């Protein structure tokens, strides 16, 4: 798939780049849920989300084309995190 970048020049020294593809990547990972009631991901603040029915807030960042989730003292991919926590993806 193609990556779309939107670059906004604030002035000669600073640039802000939005990677639209990364937003689609997160949406794609969440859309793979096959539960009768979709596994929710609610944005609380920039980089902070509540996933599932838990009240736990997770931190999400994009790192080298991967959506990463803060887990314990380290980082895990969002795809692996969902595999462990989404009821329809968990191994029996």
C-alpha positions as CSV (number, residue, x, y, z in Angstrom):
1,X,0.0,0.0,0.0
2,X,1.1,3.5,-0.6
3,X,2.0,6.0,2.1
4,X,0.5,9.4,2.0
5,X,2.3,12.3,3.7
6,X,0.9,15.7,4.4
7,X,3.5,18.3,5.1
8,X,2.6,21.6,6.6
9,X,5.3,24.3,6.7
10,X,5.0,26.5,9.8
11,X,8.0,28.6,8.8
12,X,11.4,28.1,7.2
13,X,12.8,26.2,10.2
14,X,10.0,23.9,11.3
15,X,7.9,21.3,9.5
16,X,5.1,19.2,10.8
17,X,4.4,15.9,9.0
18,X,1.3,13.9,9.3
19,X,1.5,10.3,8.2
20,X,-2.0,9.5,7.1
21,X,-1.1,5.9,6.4
22,X,-0.4,5.3,10.1
23,X,-4.0,6.3,11.0
24,X,-5.3,3.8,8.5
25,X,-2.9,1.2,9.9
26,X,-4.5,1.6,13.4
27,X,-8.0,1.5,12.0
28,X,-7.2,-1.6,9.9
29,X,-5.8,-3.5,13.0
30,X,-9.0,-2.6,15.0
31,X,-11.3,-3.5,12.1
32,X,-10.1,-7.1,12.2
33,X,-12.2,-7.7,15.3
34,X,-15.0,-10.2,14.7
35,X,-16.7,-9.9,18.1
36,X,-20.5,-9.2,18.0
37,X,-19.8,-6.0,19.8
38,X,-16.6,-4.5,18.3
39,X,-13.6,-4.2,20.6
40,X,-13.5,-0.4,21.3
41,X,-10.5,1.9,21.2
42,X,-11.3,5.3,22.6
43,X,-8.9,8.3,22.3
44,X,-8.5,10.0,25.7
45,X,-5.7,12.5,24.7
46,X,-2.8,12.7,22.3
47,X,-1.2,9.2,22.4
48,X,-3.5,8.0,25.2
49,X,-6.2,5.5,24.5
50,X,-8.6,3.2,26.4
51,X,-8.9,-0.2,24.7
52,X,-11.6,-2.7,25.4
53,X,-13.8,-2.7,28.4
54,X,-10.9,-2.2,30.8
55,X,-10.4,1.2,32.5
56,X,-6.7,0.9,31.7
57,X,-5.2,3.7,29.6
58,X,-2.5,2.7,27.2
59,X,0.1,4.9,25.5
60,X,0.4,4.5,21.7
61,X,3.2,5.8,19.4
62,X,4.3,5.3,15.8
63,X,7.8,4.0,15.6
64,X,9.4,3.2,12.2
65,X,6.1,2.3,10.5
66,X,4.9,0.2,13.5
67,X,2.1,1.2,15.9
68,X,3.6,0.6,19.3
69,X,1.9,0.3,22.7
70,X,3.6,0.9,26.1
71,X,3.5,-2.3,28.1
72,X,5.1,-2.5,31.5
73,X,8.6,-1.1,31.1
74,X,8.8,-1.7,27.4
75,X,7.0,-1.5,24.1
76,X,4.9,-4.0,22.1
77,X,3.2,-3.8,18.7
78,X,-0.5,-2.9,18.7
79,X,-1.2,-6.0,16.7
80,X,0.4,-8.3,19.3
81,X,-1.3,-6.4,22.2
82,X,-4.7,-6.9,20.5
83,X,-3.9,-10.5,19.9
84,X,-3.5,-10.9,23.7
85,X,-6.4,-8.8,24.8
86,X,-9.2,-8.9,22.1
87,X,-11.5,-11.8,22.9
88,X,-12.0,-12.8,19.3
89,X,-8.2,-12.9,18.7
90,X,-7.1,-14.7,21.9
91,X,-6.0,-18.3,21.4
92,X,-8.4,-20.7,23.1
